[in-house]
Amino acid sequence: MSSLKQEYLEGIIRAISRPRLSTYRRFFSVASDREAYGVYCWSEALAGYLADALRLAEVVMRNRLHQAFGQHYGASQANASGDWYSAIKLAPTSAEAVRRITHERLRIQGRMAWVKRVPDVSPDDVVSRLTFGFWPHLLDAEADAGGSPIAWGPILVDALPGHRYKAVAYWASQRNRDKLFARMDYCNWLRNRIAHLEPVWKAGPLLVEDRARQHFTPRIVAPAPRTPAEAIARMSLSYGRVLELMGWFSPELRATHAIGEAHYQFVSLNSLAALAAFRRHCGYRQARPVALWVPLP
């Protein structure tokens, strides 16, 4: 039994809401409010450590792409500031995301217009404010401001030092870039689930890593998890994909994360044994007295 008092538990259940916990009750076949809250705490703990890995993956992803694009489109006299996003033709949604950071809407002569912020927002600040979802869709860019095709091959070779494919010709292929898009988009989906407080163990069918396009739909390679064991296996796969994405952009950061506390906590928690323990004690173990002094013999 945990040290969580029953009267506290009743208030917690009301605060979280029984409708929200109903998903946990059905999927994990819980027998009591205490078990339901325990499974909820287990899910939240997992989400926290998965979020740690996703944050690192996002930071290194945006910084490596920023550096790679800066080398190819930010070093000329016409673009000496490093604002490579101004030197390429971004897809409309991506261009709008950048404009909302670099400009502000002001009323000029009775009409609303976008006006460049003063002082200018630095390229580093722009990159830091773009959301995770911006980066997979950066791959939609096809040409630079002069109409020449984006040099995807050398850019992605520079940005992905840890990827097993290092040939310019490999990344020049749209099909291969679609696979990268799928991985980045999957990690963004995980990140959004955590940000919107959705259960990380709950997932739909697993699709082959490819991008849906006209006349093509990625095939299903595994059904949605139906048991706690299958949910844990899916979370292990998802976590592995996050680590691999991190390693593509920085092998050093992945190696460092893999020997850190957050990694070991996630691996330990993502197990049937940890789930069973949380069902019993809700993450609050039985309190024991702590000896602050030891009497002399």
N, C-alpha and C positions, 0 to 999 in steps of 0.2 A: 504494500500500500504506500502511496506517496504522501508527502506532507501537505498536499493541497487540501484545504478544508472544504467540506461539503457545501457550506453556505456560500463560500466564494465561488465554487464550481457552478452553482445555480445561477449566480449573477453573470458569470462568464458566458454561459450558454445563451442567456438572454441577450448579452451584448453582441456576441458573434452572430446570433440568430439561428434558430432551428432550421429554417429553410436552407441556409448556407451549409449547415452541417449535414443536411439530408444526403448530399452526394457522398460524403464520407461514410455515413451509416450504411448506405446501400452497397457501395463498392467493397468496403472492408468488413461488412457484416458485423458491426459493433454491437455489443450487448448492453451498453449503458452510456449515460452522458459522460462519465469519466473516460471511458474508452474512446468515445467520439472526440473529446477534447484532446486526448492523448495523440490520436492519429493526426488531428489538425496541427498540433505542436510539432510533430514529426515532419509533416509536410512543410511547415514554415521554416523549420531549421534547415531542411534540405534546400529550400529555395534561397535561403540566405547565402549558403556556401556556393551554390550554383551561380548566384548573382556575382559573387566575388570573381569567379573565373570569367564570367561574361564581361564584367567591367574591364578587366585586363585585356581581354580579347578585343574589345571595342577600342580601347585607347591605342593599342599597338596597331590595329588595323587602320585607323584613321591617320595615325602618324606616319606609317610606312607609305600609305598611298599619297599623303600630302608631300612627303619627301620625294617620292618617285615622280609625281606629276610636276613638282617644282623643278626637278632636274631637267625635265623635257620641255616644260612650257613656262618656267618662271625665271629663266636666266638671261633672257634677251633684253636688250635695251628698252624695247617696247613694253616689257613686262617685268621690269627689274624688281618690283616689290614682291614677287613670288605668288601673286594672286592668279595661279594657274586656272582657277575656275572662271576667270574672265577671258581666258585665251582659248577656251573650247566651247563648243555648242552643247550645253547641257540640255537634257530633256526638260520640257516645260515645268514639271513639278519640281525637279531638282533646281532649276534656275530660280524658281520662286522661293525655294527654301533659302538660297544664298541671298537673294535680294532682301528678304525680310530681316536679315542680319546686317547687311551693308547699307541699307536705306531705311528711311522712315516716311510714313505718309503724312503730308502736310497740306493744308489748304492754301492754295496759291491762286489769287485772283478769282476766288469763289469756287475753285475746283480742287478736288483732292488729287495729289500727284506724289509719286515716289521721288524723294530727294536724298541724295547721298549724305550719310551721316558725317558730321564734323566734330572732332577729327575723324579721319578714316579709321575703320575697324581693321586691325592688322590681320594678315592672312592666318596667323596662328590662332587668333581669337575667333575668326570665322570658322575655322576647322573645329575648334573646341566646342562651338555652339551647335554644330550640325548634328542631327540625331543619327542613331544607328541606321535607321532606314534609308538615309541618304546614300550610304556607301554602296550597298548592292546595286542601287539604281544608277550610280555613277557609271556602271558598266554599259548603260544604255547610250552613252555618248558615242557618236559615230565620227564626228569631224571637229577640227579646230576652227577657230574664228576665220581662218583664211580659206576654209573649205577642204583642206587636206584631211585624209583619214587619220583617226587617232592612232598613234603608234603603240597599240596595246601590247604587242610582243615585248619590246624592251622595257616598257613601263612595268608590266607585271613580273618580268624576270627580276627587276630591281626591287619591287615591293614584296616579293615572296621568296626570300632567301632560303626558307626552310621547306619549300615544296619540292616533292620528288621530281617534278618536271621543270627543267630549267632552260629549255630551248625556246628561243624567240618564236619559232614557227608554231610551237604548241599553243602559246597564248594568243597568237594571231588568229586562231580558229574560234569562230563564234560559239561552236558547240562546246569547246572546252571552257570558254568564259561563262557559258550558261551553267556549267557544273559548279564553278566558283560562286556564281550568283546564288544558286540553290543553297549552298552551304552558308553563305552570309545571311541569306534571307531566313533560313531555318534558325540560326542563332538569334536573329532579330525577333523572330516569333517567340522564342523562349524568353528573351529579355522582356518583351511586352507582356507575356503572361505573368511574369513575376511583378512587373511594374503595376499591373492592373489587379493584383492580388488574386489571380486565378491559380488553382492547384497545379503544381508542376508535374504531378504524377498522371494527370488526366490528359490523354492525347488521343487523336484520331488515328486512322490508318497511316502507316509509314509508307512514304512514296520514295521511289528511286530518286537519287539526287540529280535532278535535271530541271530545266525551266519550262514551264508550260508556255506554249506558243500556239499560234493558229495552226490547226490540223495536227497538233501534238499535245497529248496529255500524259504526264509521267505516270507510269504504272504503279500499282500498289504492290509492295514487297512483303508487307506484314499487316495483319488486321490490327484494329485498336486493342490495347491491353484489356483483358477480361478478368484478370486475377491480380492480387497484390504482387505475386512473383513476376508476372508479365510487366506490370507497371514499373517495378524496380529494374527489370532488364531494359526497358525502354529508357528509363532515366540514365542508366549506365551508358547506353548508346548515345544519348543526347549530350551527356557530359563529355564523352570521348570526342564527339564532333566539335564541341567548344574548344577543348584542349588542342585538337588538331588544327583548327583554324588559328588559334593563338600561335602554335608552333610554325605554321606556314609563314606568318609574318615575322616571328621572332623565336627561333629555336631556343635562344638563351632564356627568354622569359618563361617559356613553357617548362624548361628543365628546372628553373628556379621555383616556379609554382608547384611543380610535382613533388618537391621535397618540403613544402610549406604546410602549416597547420590547416589552412582552409581545405587543401586537397585531402589530407588524411581524415578530416572531419566528414567531408562529403562521402568518401569511400566507406567509412565506418557506419554512417547513418543510412546509407543506401543499401540496406540489407533487411531480410526478414527478421533477424535477431533484434536489430535496433527498433524496427517497427513494433515487435512484440513487447519490447521493454517500454516504449512510449505508451503503448496501450495500457500498461500496468500502472506507470507512475506519472504520466502526463508531462514528463520532463522535470518533475519536482520529486527528488528522492526523499526518503524518510530522513527527517532532521535528526542529527546526532549531536550530543554535547561535545564541545571542543575544549580540551584542557589548556587553559592559558598559563598554568604553572604546574610544576611537578614538585610534590613535597619531598624534602630531603629525608634520607633514610635515618 
